[in-house]
């Protein structure tokens, strides 16, 4: 993996900062299948910055379900 590729991978803290939510909320969103699929590297979980950007640009399609709970990422 190149240095550029590593820079495009975000850990849970980076995702939380990008989405302006807590790390716990990131894990909840992931468990509910609302975030793009992460990449697993050994025991680490990382999200591709490009996948998250596309997801946000598409207005968080999976998070538009009627069952959205309080505290979930709000995309408009």
Steps between C-alpha positions, in 0.01 A plus 500: 500500500637839405525802729225672295268203551564501874415870519161436342402249770330636811478332837189532714622829648553647155154390388345642818672831440391507134137427592503717816381212719654293778709190434226299668249635248731397214498143634120512533461621143737228383315230695170616345650480152457872441864582417697387197681172561838543669829340406648254747877494528607241751309594814440857385183644348537792262264686270604635160472877495373480140219259599389730781515806273288325236256386771467855632465643147222248437329635812572190712263268313485223760426750778184622326296206628187584699647323802766764560559550870602810686870575471549344157676696233259742335561559131288740300 
